Amino acid sequence: MGVFVFLPLVLPLTALPIARLAEHHLHPRSASVFVTFVAVVLAACSTFCLGLLVVVGTAQLPGNPLPDSWSDPEVRAAVPYDEVAGEAAIVALALVVVACALTVRRHVRFRFRAHRALAGLGAGVGVGVGVGVGVGSAEVAVLDDEEPYAYALPGSPGRIVVSTGMLSCLDEAEQRALLAHERAHLAGRHHRLLLAVQLAGCANPFLRPLRAAVMYGTERWADEEAARVTGDRRTTARAVGKAALFSRRVTTPGLAAFAAAGPVPRRVAALLGPVPPRGSWTSAGIRAGMAACVAAAGTAASTLSAFNAALALFVALEAAAPL
């Protein structure tokens, strides 16, 4: 197999241009889900490959519980520089596990602390700004803070956290657009997409650029939902622009913050343009459809190649194991 076994580790490099195609030619909802799926599949193949390299590189060590046949020269010949690759894979796999564990821990701890801090706050209205809240299962926590910020905090129930500083920057129609935007984040479970693509980036650094693509996609998704609910794309665009102008980036690990993910001018321009097609895929006969097909074909080729390379190494190990 030779260097073929390392393909799952480098094929994630192909994901960024695929994400760019999806971002420009698919509906934000489809693009976000599509890119997240690509990231998760490629990260899984990459991690699986690292595990198999660890097996091949360490099977010949004394006292190893793995089958002795896995250390046969025929098996080790499948991996170039098997000992070096195995030792490097051990370090890489350990870093992946630690990075993923820290990411999940930080995400869970932030949510726990935020919900605990908001436990004493019920659904309310913005002081002096005339905001109606409490629609659906999401409660709006209006914090008395002059610093402008707003973000969706998932949970049971989900909460929308918004400061009086943010509300004071927007008129009543723009406030409705803001709340609709944040409710779209909760309804679409965007925090799960963001966490999944963040973990994929921990598994393989080549996948880290996809997090920005998914962040932008989820923001555009929520923008479109807010425009649909309010029925006014211009008001939604104005709310996004004003919030970005006045707000400071809020640290919300794995969560979405209003106007925190950019580039904001592109989001505003998209809202001032036509409504994107609601279908998951556009017609294959136009430029957008052709780009979507190229993105799908490229993704399929990359993921299948990565999976095939990892599977080939696994089959070699299985064939060498005694019955």
TITI-962302 format. One line per field, with one value per residue (C-alpha): residue in three letters; residue number from 1; x, y, z; chain. Coordinates in Angstrom, 3 decimals. Layout:
residu [ALA/...]
num [NUM/...]
px [X/...]
py [Y/...]
pz [Z/...]
chaine [A/...]
//
This chain:
residu [MET/GLY/VAL/PHE/VAL/PHE/LEU/PRO/LEU/VAL/LEU/PRO/LEU/THR/ALA/LEU/PRO/ILE/ALA/ARG/LEU/ALA/GLU/HIS/HIS/LEU/HIS/PRO/ARG/SER/ALA/SER/VAL/PHE/VAL/THR/PHE/VAL/ALA/VAL/VAL/LEU/ALA/ALA/CYS/SER/THR/PHE/CYS/LEU/GLY/LEU/LEU/VAL/VAL/VAL/GLY/THR/ALA/GLN/LEU/PRO/GLY/ASN/PRO/LEU/PRO/ASP/SER/TRP/SER/ASP/PRO/GLU/VAL/ARG/ALA/ALA/VAL/PRO/TYR/ASP/GLU/VAL/ALA/GLY/GLU/ALA/ALA/ILE/VAL/ALA/LEU/ALA/LEU/VAL/VAL/VAL/ALA/CYS/ALA/LEU/THR/VAL/ARG/ARG/HIS/VAL/ARG/PHE/ARG/PHE/ARG/ALA/HIS/ARG/ALA/LEU/ALA/GLY/LEU/GLY/ALA/GLY/VAL/GLY/VAL/GLY/VAL/GLY/VAL/GLY/VAL/GLY/VAL/GLY/SER/ALA/GLU/VAL/ALA/VAL/LEU/ASP/ASP/GLU/GLU/PRO/TYR/ALA/TYR/ALA/LEU/PRO/GLY/SER/PRO/GLY/ARG/ILE/VAL/VAL/SER/THR/GLY/MET/LEU/SER/CYS/LEU/ASP/GLU/ALA/GLU/GLN/ARG/ALA/LEU/LEU/ALA/HIS/GLU/ARG/ALA/HIS/LEU/ALA/GLY/ARG/HIS/HIS/ARG/LEU/LEU/LEU/ALA/VAL/GLN/LEU/ALA/GLY/CYS/ALA/ASN/PRO/PHE/LEU/ARG/PRO/LEU/ARG/ALA/ALA/VAL/MET/TYR/GLY/THR/GLU/ARG/TRP/ALA/ASP/GLU/GLU/ALA/ALA/ARG/VAL/THR/GLY/ASP/ARG/ARG/THR/THR/ALA/ARG/ALA/VAL/GLY/LYS/ALA/ALA/LEU/PHE/SER/ARG/ARG/VAL/THR/THR/PRO/GLY/LEU/ALA/ALA/PHE/ALA/ALA/ALA/GLY/PRO/VAL/PRO/ARG/ARG/VAL/ALA/ALA/LEU/LEU/GLY/PRO/VAL/PRO/PRO/ARG/GLY/SER/TRP/THR/SER/ALA/GLY/ILE/ARG/ALA/GLY/MET/ALA/ALA/CYS/VAL/ALA/ALA/ALA/GLY/THR/ALA/ALA/SER/THR/LEU/SER/ALA/PHE/ASN/ALA/ALA/LEU/ALA/LEU/PHE/VAL/ALA/LEU/GLU/ALA/ALA/ALA/PRO/LEU]
num [1/2/3/4/5/6/7/8/9/10/11/12/13/14/15/16/17/18/19/20/21/22/23/24/25/26/27/28/29/30/31/32/33/34/35/36/37/38/39/40/41/42/43/44/45/46/47/48/49/50/51/52/53/54/55/56/57/58/59/60/61/62/63/64/65/66/67/68/69/70/71/72/73/74/75/76/77/78/79/80/81/82/83/84/85/86/87/88/89/90/91/92/93/94/95/96/97/98/99/100/101/102/103/104/105/106/107/108/109/110/111/112/113/114/115/116/117/118/119/120/121/122/123/124/125/126/127/128/129/130/131/132/133/134/135/136/137/138/139/140/141/142/143/144/145/146/147/148/149/150/151/152/153/154/155/156/157/158/159/160/161/162/163/164/165/166/167/168/169/170/171/172/173/174/175/176/177/178/179/180/181/182/183/184/185/186/187/188/189/190/191/192/193/194/195/196/197/198/199/200/201/202/203/204/205/206/207/208/209/210/211/212/213/214/215/216/217/218/219/220/221/222/223/224/225/226/227/228/229/230/231/232/233/234/235/236/237/238/239/240/241/242/243/244/245/246/247/248/249/250/251/252/253/254/255/256/257/258/259/260/261/262/263/264/265/266/267/268/269/270/271/272/273/274/275/276/277/278/279/280/281/282/283/284/285/286/287/288/289/290/291/292/293/294/295/296/297/298/299/300/301/302/303/304/305/306/307/308/309/310/311/312/313/314/315/316/317/318/319/320/321/322/323]
px [0.000/2.908/2.095/-1.526/-2.182/-1.468/-4.189/-6.805/-4.411/-3.915/-7.171/-8.873/-6.876/-9.469/-12.306/-11.707/-12.316/-15.331/-16.627/-16.108/-18.175/-20.957/-20.874/-21.318/-23.815/-26.011/-28.686/-27.028/-28.886/-27.721/-24.180/-23.831/-25.065/-23.083/-19.760/-20.255/-20.911/-17.764/-15.700/-17.001/-16.459/-12.936/-12.062/-13.352/-11.270/-8.216/-8.569/-9.215/-6.050/-4.024/-5.319/-4.295/-0.847/-0.435/-1.297/1.176/3.923/3.652/2.587/6.199/6.908/7.484/4.488/2.048/-1.406/-2.007/-1.762/1.849/0.982/0.242/3.963/4.872/7.162/4.407/2.082/4.728/5.724/2.295/3.372/6.522/8.852/6.422/8.237/8.597/5.034/3.730/5.515/4.402/0.843/0.852/1.728/-0.759/-3.587/-2.907/-3.055/-6.341/-7.912/-6.719/-7.820/-11.278/-11.703/-10.719/-13.057/-16.035/-15.172/-14.945/-18.228/-20.123/-18.646/-19.609/-23.179/-23.455/-22.131/-24.274/-27.469/-26.607/-26.047/-29.387/-31.286/-32.611/-33.757/-37.147/-38.373/-38.791/-38.946/-36.276/-36.360/-37.877/-37.440/-40.723/-39.480/-41.936/-40.389/-41.233/-42.174/-41.882/-39.676/-36.909/-36.853/-35.192/-32.870/-32.370/-29.255/-28.749/-25.434/-24.361/-22.067/-23.965/-24.183/-26.685/-26.340/-28.355/-27.691/-28.923/-30.364/-33.666/-35.095/-32.883/-32.300/-31.629/-29.214/-29.314/-28.035/-29.896/-26.955/-27.721/-31.462/-30.914/-29.033/-31.987/-35.512/-38.520/-38.543/-34.824/-35.230/-37.789/-35.298/-32.600/-34.818/-35.953/-32.302/-31.415/-34.488/-33.376/-30.042/-31.866/-34.400/-31.704/-29.449/-26.583/-24.463/-24.253/-22.924/-20.378/-19.236/-18.983/-16.839/-14.706/-14.046/-13.226/-10.621/-9.162/-8.915/-7.151/-5.719/-6.384/-10.102/-9.889/-10.694/-14.078/-15.171/-15.222/-17.246/-19.830/-19.973/-20.712/-23.219/-25.167/-25.253/-26.575/-29.078/-30.343/-30.382/-32.633/-34.956/-35.167/-35.971/-38.646/-40.255/-40.228/-41.087/-38.584/-35.123/-34.024/-34.859/-32.994/-29.977/-30.078/-30.238/-27.231/-25.224/-26.062/-25.400/-22.009/-21.199/-21.931/-21.200/-18.020/-17.192/-18.529/-16.662/-19.218/-17.431/-19.247/-22.199/-23.442/-23.474/-25.450/-23.227/-20.148/-19.378/-18.488/-17.759/-20.779/-20.775/-21.359/-24.263/-25.819/-25.302/-26.898/-29.943/-30.305/-30.220/-32.783/-33.976/-31.746/-33.486/-35.099/-34.261/-31.204/-29.785/-30.299/-30.762/-27.731/-28.083/-27.071/-23.804/-24.927/-26.113/-22.876/-20.852/-22.960/-22.371/-18.619/-18.692/-20.599/-18.307/-15.163/-16.433/-17.411/-14.009/-12.118/-14.144/-14.209/-10.453/-9.833/-12.171/-10.696/-7.143/-8.067/-10.103/-7.261/-4.908/-7.552/-8.124/-4.359/-4.289/-7.348/-5.839/-2.671/-4.530/-4.801/-8.213]
py [0.000/2.387/6.052/5.255/4.504/8.139/9.496/9.912/12.276/14.644/14.414/16.921/19.537/19.122/20.123/23.883/24.489/22.195/24.298/27.475/26.065/25.021/28.377/30.356/28.170/26.370/27.559/28.416/25.563/22.997/24.392/24.273/20.690/19.590/21.060/19.684/16.210/16.411/17.520/14.746/11.989/13.116/13.523/10.013/8.529/10.451/9.300/5.707/5.838/7.111/4.253/1.694/3.262/2.990/-0.719/-1.385/0.668/-0.861/-4.469/-5.679/-4.237/-6.857/-7.468/-5.862/-7.511/-7.305/-10.491/-11.397/-11.803/-8.086/-7.466/-9.724/-8.081/-8.401/-6.260/-3.684/-3.450/-1.938/1.201/3.080/3.640/1.747/2.285/6.029/6.305/4.273/6.402/9.621/8.280/7.605/11.229/12.527/10.322/11.376/15.035/14.415/12.790/15.565/18.352/16.832/16.252/19.841/21.199/19.222/20.119/23.837/23.689/21.855/23.987/27.225/26.037/24.833/28.077/30.206/28.318/28.455/32.204/32.633/30.304/33.225/35.125/34.456/35.439/39.167/42.242/44.729/47.689/50.620/49.122/47.321/43.837/40.977/37.650/34.129/32.841/29.060/27.175/29.791/32.277/35.634/36.713/40.468/41.365/44.856/45.474/48.447/46.238/45.254/41.477/38.752/35.001/31.792/29.463/25.920/23.676/22.552/25.060/27.097/30.708/33.859/36.095/39.755/42.844/46.104/47.720/45.712/46.378/50.107/50.143/48.716/49.898/47.644/46.044/45.351/43.826/41.403/40.483/39.908/37.602/35.723/35.266/33.803/31.558/30.218/29.249/27.322/25.714/24.655/23.215/25.213/24.640/20.963/21.753/24.170/21.695/18.862/20.865/22.127/18.541/17.644/20.402/18.928/15.544/16.958/20.514/20.599/20.732/23.788/26.304/24.615/25.968/29.509/28.275/26.611/29.643/31.863/29.351/29.113/32.906/33.203/30.440/32.359/35.601/34.039/32.616/36.001/37.658/35.055/35.427/39.222/39.450/42.272/41.530/45.178/45.456/42.223/43.458/46.735/44.881/42.733/45.763/47.883/45.009/44.400/48.098/48.400/44.937/43.393/39.755/37.597/34.457/31.677/28.346/26.345/28.740/31.364/35.066/37.693/39.498/37.855/35.659/37.400/38.748/40.893/42.951/39.746/38.828/42.260/42.137/38.684/39.919/42.861/40.472/37.887/35.061/31.988/28.889/26.810/23.484/21.603/21.406/23.697/22.630/20.859/22.885/26.237/27.475/27.019/23.483/22.586/23.965/21.954/18.798/19.465/19.960/16.712/14.771/16.165/15.384/11.855/11.217/12.564/10.742/7.464/7.615/8.306/5.514/3.093/3.785/3.245/0.134/-1.355/-1.129/-2.645/-5.544/-6.179/-6.421/-8.676/-10.975/-11.295/-12.151/-15.904/-17.454]
pz [0.000/0.692/1.161/0.239/3.914/4.815/2.518/5.277/7.057/4.111/2.146/4.502/2.582/-0.183/2.157/2.131/-1.607/-1.364/1.540/-0.488/-3.347/-0.997/0.794/-2.406/-4.260/-1.717/0.651/4.018/5.725/3.168/3.111/6.907/7.214/4.165/5.350/8.862/7.462/5.328/8.324/10.580/7.990/7.129/10.813/11.563/8.733/9.891/13.505/12.417/10.316/13.271/15.405/12.801/12.444/16.207/15.957/13.159/14.746/18.212/17.538/17.645/21.098/23.837/26.065/23.637/23.968/20.217/18.090/17.269/13.600/13.386/13.787/10.836/8.262/5.640/7.736/8.671/5.018/4.323/6.188/5.139/8.115/10.298/13.596/13.117/11.810/14.753/17.349/15.673/15.483/19.242/19.956/17.387/18.653/22.249/21.196/19.370/22.439/24.760/22.400/21.924/25.660/26.478/23.809/25.106/28.697/27.878/25.946/28.700/31.478/29.715/29.197/32.790/34.237/31.946/32.825/36.514/36.290/34.518/36.859/38.859/35.785/34.272/30.853/30.765/28.620/27.793/30.129/28.296/24.851/24.357/23.548/23.623/24.626/25.592/22.156/21.825/24.249/24.266/27.133/26.700/29.493/29.328/31.303/32.661/30.943/28.857/26.749/23.561/22.973/22.182/21.813/21.948/24.872/24.121/26.800/28.250/27.766/25.487/26.427/24.448/26.285/25.293/27.033/27.505/25.727/22.598/22.780/23.165/19.853/17.914/17.247/17.902/14.438/14.609/18.066/16.644/13.920/16.535/18.602/15.496/14.543/17.940/17.982/14.610/16.192/18.912/16.583/14.115/16.852/15.383/18.478/17.555/14.098/15.534/18.178/15.641/13.235/16.126/17.238/13.637/13.663/16.839/15.128/12.071/11.895/8.136/8.964/11.215/8.432/8.052/11.432/10.035/7.057/9.321/11.621/8.649/7.259/10.508/10.821/7.265/8.008/11.046/9.048/6.423/9.067/10.777/7.440/6.754/10.199/10.203/6.513/6.054/4.686/4.872/8.566/9.274/7.303/9.209/12.533/11.601/10.503/13.564/15.966/14.348/14.535/18.248/19.616/20.916/20.153/22.995/24.056/23.658/23.073/20.410/20.377/17.938/18.787/16.912/14.386/15.910/12.907/9.696/7.388/8.285/5.039/3.070/5.329/4.890/1.123/0.976/2.911/0.548/-2.398/-3.524/-1.301/-1.843/-3.226/-0.483/-2.139/-0.960/-4.480/-7.434/-11.021/-12.461/-15.662/-14.161/-12.659/-9.060/-9.770/-11.545/-8.633/-6.201/-8.251/-8.312/-4.537/-4.051/-6.412/-4.796/-1.329/-2.306/-3.910/-0.889/1.735/-0.191/-0.767/2.906/3.975/1.446/2.622/6.274/5.432/3.368/6.330/8.606/6.205/6.103/9.886/9.945/7.327/9.373/12.586/13.385/13.027]
chaine [A/A/A/A/A/A/A/A/A/A/A/A/A/A/A/A/A/A/A/A/A/A/A/A/A/A/A/A/A/A/A/A/A/A/A/A/A/A/A/A/A/A/A/A/A/A/A/A/A/A/A/A/A/A/A/A/A/A/A/A/A/A/A/A/A/A/A/A/A/A/A/A/A/A/A/A/A/A/A/A/A/A/A/A/A/A/A/A/A/A/A/A/A/A/A/A/A/A/A/A/A/A/A/A/A/A/A/A/A/A/A/A/A/A/A/A/A/A/A/A/A/A/A/A/A/A/A/A/A/A/A/A/A/A/A/A/A/A/A/A/A/A/A/A/A/A/A/A/A/A/A/A/A/A/A/A/A/A/A/A/A/A/A/A/A/A/A/A/A/A/A/A/A/A/A/A/A/A/A/A/A/A/A/A/A/A/A/A/A/A/A/A/A/A/A/A/A/A/A/A/A/A/A/A/A/A/A/A/A/A/A/A/A/A/A/A/A/A/A/A/A/A/A/A/A/A/A/A/A/A/A/A/A/A/A/A/A/A/A/A/A/A/A/A/A/A/A/A/A/A/A/A/A/A/A/A/A/A/A/A/A/A/A/A/A/A/A/A/A/A/A/A/A/A/A/A/A/A/A/A/A/A/A/A/A/A/A/A/A/A/A/A/A/A/A/A/A/A/A/A/A/A/A/A/A/A/A/A/A/A/A/A/A/A/A/A/A/A/A/A/A/A/A]
//
